[in-house]
Amino acid sequence: MKLDRTSALNNQQWTVAHHFDHIRQGHPFARQIAVQYELAHTDFRVLQLILQLEGQPALYADFTAAYEKVQAFEWPFIAGGPEAFSARFGTRLADYHQAVAAFDTVCEQVAEG
């Protein structure tokens, strides 16, 4: 049985892309970003559960690793704003973009089930 993942996957991909654009453009921290981050994490856990229930351990591992790479870039911004992000990753925006692109690729596989 294939479980519905559309809403959680769409929300998570939108949030990852939105946060990348927000951070890339140097926008200030906003409470909404932190709320979106938490909601996306819930979607992440839902998607992990779906992959586990469907017996897809390799895709589960790839999806988890890809999201954790994105989270590594997002978290400093969530925890400390643009200054914290810049201090940690200021010269690595291309790496962040690559992590987002890799996440999108894995999400395409998750969507296919």
Phi and psi in radians as a Rosetta constraint file:
Dihedral C 1 N 2 CA 2 C 2 CIRCULARHARMONIC -1.707 0.35
Dihedral N 2 CA 2 C 2 N 3 CIRCULARHARMONIC 2.110 0.35
Dihedral C 2 N 3 CA 3 C 3 CIRCULARHARMONIC -1.465 0.35
Dihedral N 3 CA 3 C 3 N 4 CIRCULARHARMONIC 2.614 0.35
Dihedral C 3 N 4 CA 4 C 4 CIRCULARHARMONIC -1.255 0.35
Dihedral N 4 CA 4 C 4 N 5 CIRCULARHARMONIC 2.203 0.35
Dihedral C 4 N 5 CA 5 C 5 CIRCULARHARMONIC -2.194 0.35
Dihedral N 5 CA 5 C 5 N 6 CIRCULARHARMONIC 0.020 0.35
Dihedral C 5 N 6 CA 6 C 6 CIRCULARHARMONIC -1.008 0.35
Dihedral N 6 CA 6 C 6 N 7 CIRCULARHARMONIC -0.925 0.35
Dihedral C 6 N 7 CA 7 C 7 CIRCULARHARMONIC -1.107 0.35
Dihedral N 7 CA 7 C 7 N 8 CIRCULARHARMONIC -0.832 0.35
Dihedral C 7 N 8 CA 8 C 8 CIRCULARHARMONIC -1.101 0.35
Dihedral N 8 CA 8 C 8 N 9 CIRCULARHARMONIC -0.716 0.35
Dihedral C 8 N 9 CA 9 C 9 CIRCULARHARMONIC -1.196 0.35
Dihedral N 9 CA 9 C 9 N 10 CIRCULARHARMONIC -0.771 0.35
Dihedral C 9 N 10 CA 10 C 10 CIRCULARHARMONIC -1.070 0.35
Dihedral N 10 CA 10 C 10 N 11 CIRCULARHARMONIC -0.768 0.35
Dihedral C 10 N 11 CA 11 C 11 CIRCULARHARMONIC -1.119 0.35
Dihedral N 11 CA 11 C 11 N 12 CIRCULARHARMONIC -0.742 0.35
Dihedral C 11 N 12 CA 12 C 12 CIRCULARHARMONIC -1.160 0.35
Dihedral N 12 CA 12 C 12 N 13 CIRCULARHARMONIC -0.771 0.35
Dihedral C 12 N 13 CA 13 C 13 CIRCULARHARMONIC -1.119 0.35
Dihedral N 13 CA 13 C 13 N 14 CIRCULARHARMONIC -0.722 0.35
Dihedral C 13 N 14 CA 14 C 14 CIRCULARHARMONIC -1.071 0.35
Dihedral N 14 CA 14 C 14 N 15 CIRCULARHARMONIC -0.789 0.35
Dihedral C 14 N 15 CA 15 C 15 CIRCULARHARMONIC -1.117 0.35
Dihedral N 15 CA 15 C 15 N 16 CIRCULARHARMONIC -0.773 0.35
Dihedral C 15 N 16 CA 16 C 16 CIRCULARHARMONIC -1.057 0.35
Dihedral N 16 CA 16 C 16 N 17 CIRCULARHARMONIC -0.810 0.35
Dihedral C 16 N 17 CA 17 C 17 CIRCULARHARMONIC -1.151 0.35
Dihedral N 17 CA 17 C 17 N 18 CIRCULARHARMONIC -0.735 0.35
Dihedral C 17 N 18 CA 18 C 18 CIRCULARHARMONIC -1.109 0.35
Dihedral N 18 CA 18 C 18 N 19 CIRCULARHARMONIC -0.763 0.35
Dihedral C 18 N 19 CA 19 C 19 CIRCULARHARMONIC -1.164 0.35
Dihedral N 19 CA 19 C 19 N 20 CIRCULARHARMONIC -0.691 0.35
Dihedral C 19 N 20 CA 20 C 20 CIRCULARHARMONIC -1.039 0.35
Dihedral N 20 CA 20 C 20 N 21 CIRCULARHARMONIC -0.842 0.35
Dihedral C 20 N 21 CA 21 C 21 CIRCULARHARMONIC -1.082 0.35
Dihedral N 21 CA 21 C 21 N 22 CIRCULARHARMONIC -0.730 0.35
Dihedral C 21 N 22 CA 22 C 22 CIRCULARHARMONIC -1.052 0.35
Dihedral N 22 CA 22 C 22 N 23 CIRCULARHARMONIC -0.821 0.35
Dihedral C 22 N 23 CA 23 C 23 CIRCULARHARMONIC -1.239 0.35
Dihedral N 23 CA 23 C 23 N 24 CIRCULARHARMONIC -0.762 0.35
Dihedral C 23 N 24 CA 24 C 24 CIRCULARHARMONIC -1.033 0.35
Dihedral N 24 CA 24 C 24 N 25 CIRCULARHARMONIC -0.676 0.35
Dihedral C 24 N 25 CA 25 C 25 CIRCULARHARMONIC -1.413 0.35
Dihedral N 25 CA 25 C 25 N 26 CIRCULARHARMONIC -0.023 0.35
Dihedral C 25 N 26 CA 26 C 26 CIRCULARHARMONIC 1.303 0.35
Dihedral N 26 CA 26 C 26 N 27 CIRCULARHARMONIC 0.419 0.35
Dihedral C 26 N 27 CA 27 C 27 CIRCULARHARMONIC -1.199 0.35
Dihedral N 27 CA 27 C 27 N 28 CIRCULARHARMONIC 2.684 0.35
Dihedral C 27 N 28 CA 28 C 28 CIRCULARHARMONIC -1.272 0.35
Dihedral N 28 CA 28 C 28 N 29 CIRCULARHARMONIC 2.866 0.35
Dihedral C 28 N 29 CA 29 C 29 CIRCULARHARMONIC -1.101 0.35
Dihedral N 29 CA 29 C 29 N 30 CIRCULARHARMONIC 2.480 0.35
Dihedral C 29 N 30 CA 30 C 30 CIRCULARHARMONIC -2.393 0.35
Dihedral N 30 CA 30 C 30 N 31 CIRCULARHARMONIC 2.475 0.35
Dihedral C 30 N 31 CA 31 C 31 CIRCULARHARMONIC -0.942 0.35
Dihedral N 31 CA 31 C 31 N 32 CIRCULARHARMONIC -0.625 0.35
Dihedral C 31 N 32 CA 32 C 32 CIRCULARHARMONIC -1.039 0.35
Dihedral N 32 CA 32 C 32 N 33 CIRCULARHARMONIC -0.595 0.35
Dihedral C 32 N 33 CA 33 C 33 CIRCULARHARMONIC -1.114 0.35
Dihedral N 33 CA 33 C 33 N 34 CIRCULARHARMONIC -0.745 0.35
Dihedral C 33 N 34 CA 34 C 34 CIRCULARHARMONIC -1.138 0.35
Dihedral N 34 CA 34 C 34 N 35 CIRCULARHARMONIC -0.700 0.35
Dihedral C 34 N 35 CA 35 C 35 CIRCULARHARMONIC -1.124 0.35
Dihedral N 35 CA 35 C 35 N 36 CIRCULARHARMONIC -0.788 0.35
Dihedral C 35 N 36 CA 36 C 36 CIRCULARHARMONIC -1.045 0.35
Dihedral N 36 CA 36 C 36 N 37 CIRCULARHARMONIC -0.703 0.35
Dihedral C 36 N 37 CA 37 C 37 CIRCULARHARMONIC -1.027 0.35
Dihedral N 37 CA 37 C 37 N 38 CIRCULARHARMONIC -0.810 0.35
Dihedral C 37 N 38 CA 38 C 38 CIRCULARHARMONIC -1.156 0.35
Dihedral N 38 CA 38 C 38 N 39 CIRCULARHARMONIC -0.724 0.35
Dihedral C 38 N 39 CA 39 C 39 CIRCULARHARMONIC -1.130 0.35
Dihedral N 39 CA 39 C 39 N 40 CIRCULARHARMONIC -0.694 0.35
Dihedral C 39 N 40 CA 40 C 40 CIRCULARHARMONIC -1.127 0.35
Dihedral N 40 CA 40 C 40 N 41 CIRCULARHARMONIC -0.602 0.35
Dihedral C 40 N 41 CA 41 C 41 CIRCULARHARMONIC -1.147 0.35
Dihedral N 41 CA 41 C 41 N 42 CIRCULARHARMONIC -0.654 0.35
Dihedral C 41 N 42 CA 42 C 42 CIRCULARHARMONIC -1.098 0.35
Dihedral N 42 CA 42 C 42 N 43 CIRCULARHARMONIC -0.781 0.35
Dihedral C 42 N 43 CA 43 C 43 CIRCULARHARMONIC -1.046 0.35
Dihedral N 43 CA 43 C 43 N 44 CIRCULARHARMONIC -0.692 0.35
Dihedral C 43 N 44 CA 44 C 44 CIRCULARHARMONIC -0.996 0.35
Dihedral N 44 CA 44 C 44 N 45 CIRCULARHARMONIC -0.815 0.35
Dihedral C 44 N 45 CA 45 C 45 CIRCULARHARMONIC -1.155 0.35
Dihedral N 45 CA 45 C 45 N 46 CIRCULARHARMONIC -0.678 0.35
Dihedral C 45 N 46 CA 46 C 46 CIRCULARHARMONIC -1.060 0.35
Dihedral N 46 CA 46 C 46 N 47 CIRCULARHARMONIC -0.794 0.35
Dihedral C 46 N 47 CA 47 C 47 CIRCULARHARMONIC -1.148 0.35
Dihedral N 47 CA 47 C 47 N 48 CIRCULARHARMONIC -0.667 0.35
Dihedral C 47 N 48 CA 48 C 48 CIRCULARHARMONIC -1.052 0.35
Dihedral N 48 CA 48 C 48 N 49 CIRCULARHARMONIC -0.779 0.35
Dihedral C 48 N 49 CA 49 C 49 CIRCULARHARMONIC -1.065 0.35
Dihedral N 49 CA 49 C 49 N 50 CIRCULARHARMONIC -0.763 0.35
Dihedral C 49 N 50 CA 50 C 50 CIRCULARHARMONIC -1.020 0.35
Dihedral N 50 CA 50 C 50 N 51 CIRCULARHARMONIC -0.815 0.35
Dihedral C 50 N 51 CA 51 C 51 CIRCULARHARMONIC -1.115 0.35
Dihedral N 51 CA 51 C 51 N 52 CIRCULARHARMONIC -0.651 0.35
Dihedral C 51 N 52 CA 52 C 52 CIRCULARHARMONIC -1.161 0.35
Dihedral N 52 CA 52 C 52 N 53 CIRCULARHARMONIC -0.810 0.35
Dihedral C 52 N 53 CA 53 C 53 CIRCULARHARMONIC -1.119 0.35
Dihedral N 53 CA 53 C 53 N 54 CIRCULARHARMONIC -0.542 0.35
Dihedral C 53 N 54 CA 54 C 54 CIRCULARHARMONIC -1.477 0.35
Dihedral N 54 CA 54 C 54 N 55 CIRCULARHARMONIC -0.028 0.35
Dihedral C 54 N 55 CA 55 C 55 CIRCULARHARMONIC 1.187 0.35
Dihedral N 55 CA 55 C 55 N 56 CIRCULARHARMONIC 0.833 0.35
Dihedral C 55 N 56 CA 56 C 56 CIRCULARHARMONIC -2.093 0.35
Dihedral N 56 CA 56 C 56 N 57 CIRCULARHARMONIC 1.219 0.35
Dihedral C 56 N 57 CA 57 C 57 CIRCULARHARMONIC -1.116 0.35
Dihedral N 57 CA 57 C 57 N 58 CIRCULARHARMONIC -0.610 0.35
Dihedral C 57 N 58 CA 58 C 58 CIRCULARHARMONIC -1.200 0.35
Dihedral N 58 CA 58 C 58 N 59 CIRCULARHARMONIC -0.765 0.35
Dihedral C 58 N 59 CA 59 C 59 CIRCULARHARMONIC -1.179 0.35
Dihedral N 59 CA 59 C 59 N 60 CIRCULARHARMONIC -0.656 0.35
Dihedral C 59 N 60 CA 60 C 60 CIRCULARHARMONIC -0.990 0.35
Dihedral N 60 CA 60 C 60 N 61 CIRCULARHARMONIC -0.833 0.35
Dihedral C 60 N 61 CA 61 C 61 CIRCULARHARMONIC -1.129 0.35
Dihedral N 61 CA 61 C 61 N 62 CIRCULARHARMONIC -0.753 0.35
Dihedral C 61 N 62 CA 62 C 62 CIRCULARHARMONIC -1.137 0.35
Dihedral N 62 CA 62 C 62 N 63 CIRCULARHARMONIC -0.778 0.35
Dihedral C 62 N 63 CA 63 C 63 CIRCULARHARMONIC -1.092 0.35
Dihedral N 63 CA 63 C 63 N 64 CIRCULARHARMONIC -0.800 0.35
Dihedral C 63 N 64 CA 64 C 64 CIRCULARHARMONIC -1.090 0.35
Dihedral N 64 CA 64 C 64 N 65 CIRCULARHARMONIC -0.812 0.35
Dihedral C 64 N 65 CA 65 C 65 CIRCULARHARMONIC -1.102 0.35
Dihedral N 65 CA 65 C 65 N 66 CIRCULARHARMONIC -0.720 0.35
Dihedral C 65 N 66 CA 66 C 66 CIRCULARHARMONIC -1.140 0.35
Dihedral N 66 CA 66 C 66 N 67 CIRCULARHARMONIC -0.732 0.35
Dihedral C 66 N 67 CA 67 C 67 CIRCULARHARMONIC -1.230 0.35
Dihedral N 67 CA 67 C 67 N 68 CIRCULARHARMONIC -0.652 0.35
Dihedral C 67 N 68 CA 68 C 68 CIRCULARHARMONIC -1.100 0.35
Dihedral N 68 CA 68 C 68 N 69 CIRCULARHARMONIC -0.595 0.35
Dihedral C 68 N 69 CA 69 C 69 CIRCULARHARMONIC -1.134 0.35
Dihedral N 69 CA 69 C 69 N 70 CIRCULARHARMONIC -0.729 0.35
Dihedral C 69 N 70 CA 70 C 70 CIRCULARHARMONIC -1.131 0.35
Dihedral N 70 CA 70 C 70 N 71 CIRCULARHARMONIC -0.789 0.35
Dihedral C 70 N 71 CA 71 C 71 CIRCULARHARMONIC -1.052 0.35
Dihedral N 71 CA 71 C 71 N 72 CIRCULARHARMONIC -0.584 0.35
Dihedral C 71 N 72 CA 72 C 72 CIRCULARHARMONIC -1.050 0.35
Dihedral N 72 CA 72 C 72 N 73 CIRCULARHARMONIC -0.576 0.35
Dihedral C 72 N 73 CA 73 C 73 CIRCULARHARMONIC -1.424 0.35
Dihedral N 73 CA 73 C 73 N 74 CIRCULARHARMONIC -0.671 0.35
Dihedral C 73 N 74 CA 74 C 74 CIRCULARHARMONIC -1.233 0.35
Dihedral N 74 CA 74 C 74 N 75 CIRCULARHARMONIC -0.685 0.35
Dihedral C 74 N 75 CA 75 C 75 CIRCULARHARMONIC -1.009 0.35
Dihedral N 75 CA 75 C 75 N 76 CIRCULARHARMONIC -0.781 0.35
Dihedral C 75 N 76 CA 76 C 76 CIRCULARHARMONIC -1.005 0.35
Dihedral N 76 CA 76 C 76 N 77 CIRCULARHARMONIC -0.650 0.35
Dihedral C 76 N 77 CA 77 C 77 CIRCULARHARMONIC -1.159 0.35
Dihedral N 77 CA 77 C 77 N 78 CIRCULARHARMONIC -0.780 0.35
Dihedral C 77 N 78 CA 78 C 78 CIRCULARHARMONIC -1.089 0.35
Dihedral N 78 CA 78 C 78 N 79 CIRCULARHARMONIC -0.745 0.35
Dihedral C 78 N 79 CA 79 C 79 CIRCULARHARMONIC -1.380 0.35
Dihedral N 79 CA 79 C 79 N 80 CIRCULARHARMONIC -0.532 0.35
Dihedral C 79 N 80 CA 80 C 80 CIRCULARHARMONIC -2.474 0.35
Dihedral N 80 CA 80 C 80 N 81 CIRCULARHARMONIC 0.167 0.35
Dihedral C 80 N 81 CA 81 C 81 CIRCULARHARMONIC 1.364 0.35
Dihedral N 81 CA 81 C 81 N 82 CIRCULARHARMONIC -2.977 0.35
Dihedral C 81 N 82 CA 82 C 82 CIRCULARHARMONIC -1.051 0.35
Dihedral N 82 CA 82 C 82 N 83 CIRCULARHARMONIC -0.572 0.35
Dihedral C 82 N 83 CA 83 C 83 CIRCULARHARMONIC -1.137 0.35
Dihedral N 83 CA 83 C 83 N 84 CIRCULARHARMONIC -0.755 0.35
Dihedral C 83 N 84 CA 84 C 84 CIRCULARHARMONIC -1.168 0.35
Dihedral N 84 CA 84 C 84 N 85 CIRCULARHARMONIC -0.698 0.35
Dihedral C 84 N 85 CA 85 C 85 CIRCULARHARMONIC -1.098 0.35
Dihedral N 85 CA 85 C 85 N 86 CIRCULARHARMONIC -0.821 0.35
Dihedral C 85 N 86 CA 86 C 86 CIRCULARHARMONIC -1.084 0.35
Dihedral N 86 CA 86 C 86 N 87 CIRCULARHARMONIC -0.708 0.35
Dihedral C 86 N 87 CA 87 C 87 CIRCULARHARMONIC -1.108 0.35
Dihedral N 87 CA 87 C 87 N 88 CIRCULARHARMONIC -0.597 0.35
Dihedral C 87 N 88 CA 88 C 88 CIRCULARHARMONIC -1.610 0.35
Dihedral N 88 CA 88 C 88 N 89 CIRCULARHARMONIC -0.703 0.35
Dihedral C 88 N 89 CA 89 C 89 CIRCULARHARMONIC -2.272 0.35
Dihedral N 89 CA 89 C 89 N 90 CIRCULARHARMONIC 0.306 0.35
Dihedral C 89 N 90 CA 90 C 90 CIRCULARHARMONIC -0.893 0.35
Dihedral N 90 CA 90 C 90 N 91 CIRCULARHARMONIC -0.581 0.35
Dihedral C 90 N 91 CA 91 C 91 CIRCULARHARMONIC -1.771 0.35
Dihedral N 91 CA 91 C 91 N 92 CIRCULARHARMONIC 0.139 0.35
Dihedral C 91 N 92 CA 92 C 92 CIRCULARHARMONIC -2.060 0.35
Dihedral N 92 CA 92 C 92 N 93 CIRCULARHARMONIC 0.539 0.35
Dihedral C 92 N 93 CA 93 C 93 CIRCULARHARMONIC -1.055 0.35
Dihedral N 93 CA 93 C 93 N 94 CIRCULARHARMONIC -0.612 0.35
Dihedral C 93 N 94 CA 94 C 94 CIRCULARHARMONIC -1.124 0.35
Dihedral N 94 CA 94 C 94 N 95 CIRCULARHARMONIC -0.641 0.35
Dihedral C 94 N 95 CA 95 C 95 CIRCULARHARMONIC -1.156 0.35
Dihedral N 95 CA 95 C 95 N 96 CIRCULARHARMONIC -0.696 0.35
Dihedral C 95 N 96 CA 96 C 96 CIRCULARHARMONIC -1.087 0.35
Dihedral N 96 CA 96 C 96 N 97 CIRCULARHARMONIC -0.810 0.35
Dihedral C 96 N 97 CA 97 C 97 CIRCULARHARMONIC -1.046 0.35
Dihedral N 97 CA 97 C 97 N 98 CIRCULARHARMONIC -0.718 0.35
Dihedral C 97 N 98 CA 98 C 98 CIRCULARHARMONIC -1.110 0.35
Dihedral N 98 CA 98 C 98 N 99 CIRCULARHARMONIC -0.688 0.35
Dihedral C 98 N 99 CA 99 C 99 CIRCULARHARMONIC -1.114 0.35
Dihedral N 99 CA 99 C 99 N 100 CIRCULARHARMONIC -0.704 0.35
Dihedral C 99 N 100 CA 100 C 100 CIRCULARHARMONIC -1.132 0.35
Dihedral N 100 CA 100 C 100 N 101 CIRCULARHARMONIC -0.768 0.35
Dihedral C 100 N 101 CA 101 C 101 CIRCULARHARMONIC -1.103 0.35
Dihedral N 101 CA 101 C 101 N 102 CIRCULARHARMONIC -0.725 0.35
Dihedral C 101 N 102 CA 102 C 102 CIRCULARHARMONIC -1.128 0.35
Dihedral N 102 CA 102 C 102 N 103 CIRCULARHARMONIC -0.678 0.35
Dihedral C 102 N 103 CA 103 C 103 CIRCULARHARMONIC -1.090 0.35
Dihedral N 103 CA 103 C 103 N 104 CIRCULARHARMONIC -0.764 0.35
Dihedral C 103 N 104 CA 104 C 104 CIRCULARHARMONIC -1.057 0.35
Dihedral N 104 CA 104 C 104 N 105 CIRCULARHARMONIC -0.678 0.35
Dihedral C 104 N 105 CA 105 C 105 CIRCULARHARMONIC -1.095 0.35
Dihedral N 105 CA 105 C 105 N 106 CIRCULARHARMONIC -0.783 0.35
Dihedral C 105 N 106 CA 106 C 106 CIRCULARHARMONIC -1.153 0.35
Dihedral N 106 CA 106 C 106 N 107 CIRCULARHARMONIC -0.641 0.35
Dihedral C 106 N 107 CA 107 C 107 CIRCULARHARMONIC -1.096 0.35
Dihedral N 107 CA 107 C 107 N 108 CIRCULARHARMONIC -0.580 0.35
Dihedral C 107 N 108 CA 108 C 108 CIRCULARHARMONIC -1.081 0.35
Dihedral N 108 CA 108 C 108 N 109 CIRCULARHARMONIC -0.681 0.35
Dihedral C 108 N 109 CA 109 C 109 CIRCULARHARMONIC -1.200 0.35
Dihedral N 109 CA 109 C 109 N 110 CIRCULARHARMONIC -0.684 0.35
Dihedral C 109 N 110 CA 110 C 110 CIRCULARHARMONIC -1.114 0.35
Dihedral N 110 CA 110 C 110 N 111 CIRCULARHARMONIC -0.707 0.35
Dihedral C 110 N 111 CA 111 C 111 CIRCULARHARMONIC -1.078 0.35
Dihedral N 111 CA 111 C 111 N 112 CIRCULARHARMONIC -0.649 0.35
Dihedral C 111 N 112 CA 112 C 112 CIRCULARHARMONIC -1.257 0.35
Dihedral N 112 CA 112 C 112 N 113 CIRCULARHARMONIC -0.452 0.35
